[in-house]
Amino acid sequence: MPRDEAAELLDALHDGALQRAEAAPASARKVAAQAAGKAGDGLANHDVAAYRALLDAIGALVAAEGNALYADTERAVRGRVVFHAAADDARTDWARVARTATALASA
């Protein structure tokens, strides 16, 4: 079963944001890393609220990096993914989510 296209795009946007995390102020990186740490247990239990919190934390990091077009695009795609995350047919790649949380925690 193919993954959701919006989730795939959001993963790519977040990968890029994490690669450029140094462009964000240290305070924004710290807040995002703390949010990723707090979401860890919930993510391990496939908790949708923890997943949404992680996505929002990365979104805040993206916004802090200062590229308005990137931030606007990420916010639009994230909104779709967040909305559909709790659907019965959502195909969340929890292993990928865990890797993203780990990367964000060390950003």
Contacts in CASP RR format, 6 or more apart in sequence:
PFRMAT RR
TARGET T0000
AUTHOR 0000-0000-0000
METHOD contacts of the structure
MODEL  1
MPRDEAAELLDALHDGALQRAEAAPASARKVAAQAAGKAGDGLANHDVAA
YRALLDAIGALVAAEGNALYADTERAVRGRVVFHAAADDARTDWARVART
ATALASA
1 91 0 8 1.000
2 91 0 8 1.000
3 91 0 8 1.000
3 93 0 8 1.000
4 81 0 8 1.000
4 84 0 8 1.000
4 90 0 8 1.000
4 91 0 8 1.000
6 77 0 8 1.000
6 80 0 8 1.000
6 81 0 8 1.000
6 84 0 8 1.000
7 81 0 8 1.000
7 91 0 8 1.000
7 92 0 8 1.000
7 93 0 8 1.000
9 77 0 8 1.000
10 55 0 8 1.000
10 74 0 8 1.000
10 77 0 8 1.000
10 78 0 8 1.000
10 81 0 8 1.000
11 93 0 8 1.000
11 96 0 8 1.000
11 100 0 8 1.000
13 62 0 8 1.000
13 70 0 8 1.000
13 73 0 8 1.000
13 74 0 8 1.000
13 77 0 8 1.000
14 55 0 8 1.000
14 58 0 8 1.000
14 59 0 8 1.000
14 62 0 8 1.000
14 74 0 8 1.000
14 100 0 8 1.000
17 58 0 8 1.000
17 59 0 8 1.000
17 61 0 8 1.000
17 62 0 8 1.000
17 65 0 8 1.000
17 70 0 8 1.000
17 74 0 8 1.000
18 58 0 8 1.000
18 61 0 8 1.000
18 100 0 8 1.000
18 103 0 8 1.000
18 104 0 8 1.000
18 107 0 8 1.000
20 65 0 8 1.000
21 29 0 8 1.000
21 61 0 8 1.000
21 65 0 8 1.000
21 107 0 8 1.000
22 29 0 8 1.000
23 65 0 8 1.000
23 66 0 8 1.000
24 32 0 8 1.000
24 61 0 8 1.000
24 64 0 8 1.000
24 65 0 8 1.000
24 66 0 8 1.000
25 64 0 8 1.000
28 60 0 8 1.000
28 61 0 8 1.000
28 64 0 8 1.000
29 61 0 8 1.000
29 64 0 8 1.000
29 107 0 8 1.000
31 57 0 8 1.000
31 60 0 8 1.000
32 57 0 8 1.000
32 58 0 8 1.000
32 60 0 8 1.000
32 61 0 8 1.000
32 104 0 8 1.000
32 107 0 8 1.000
33 104 0 8 1.000
33 105 0 8 1.000
33 106 0 8 1.000
33 107 0 8 1.000
35 53 0 8 1.000
35 54 0 8 1.000
35 56 0 8 1.000
35 57 0 8 1.000
35 60 0 8 1.000
35 104 0 8 1.000
36 54 0 8 1.000
36 57 0 8 1.000
36 101 0 8 1.000
36 102 0 8 1.000
36 104 0 8 1.000
36 105 0 8 1.000
37 101 0 8 1.000
37 105 0 8 1.000
38 53 0 8 1.000
39 50 0 8 1.000
39 51 0 8 1.000
39 53 0 8 1.000
39 54 0 8 1.000
39 57 0 8 1.000
39 101 0 8 1.000
40 50 0 8 1.000
40 98 0 8 1.000
40 101 0 8 1.000
41 50 0 8 1.000
42 49 0 8 1.000
42 50 0 8 1.000
43 50 0 8 1.000
43 51 0 8 1.000
43 54 0 8 1.000
43 94 0 8 1.000
43 97 0 8 1.000
43 98 0 8 1.000
43 101 0 8 1.000
44 98 0 8 1.000
46 92 0 8 1.000
46 94 0 8 1.000
48 85 0 8 1.000
48 86 0 8 1.000
48 90 0 8 1.000
48 92 0 8 1.000
51 85 0 8 1.000
51 92 0 8 1.000
51 97 0 8 1.000
52 82 0 8 1.000
52 85 0 8 1.000
54 97 0 8 1.000
54 100 0 8 1.000
54 101 0 8 1.000
54 104 0 8 1.000
55 78 0 8 1.000
55 81 0 8 1.000
55 82 0 8 1.000
56 78 0 8 1.000
56 82 0 8 1.000
57 104 0 8 1.000
58 100 0 8 1.000
58 104 0 8 1.000
59 71 0 8 1.000
59 74 0 8 1.000
59 75 0 8 1.000
59 78 0 8 1.000
61 104 0 8 1.000
61 107 0 8 1.000
62 70 0 8 1.000
62 71 0 8 1.000
62 74 0 8 1.000
62 75 0 8 1.000
63 71 0 8 1.000
63 75 0 8 1.000
65 71 0 8 1.000
84 90 0 8 1.000
85 92 0 8 1.000
END
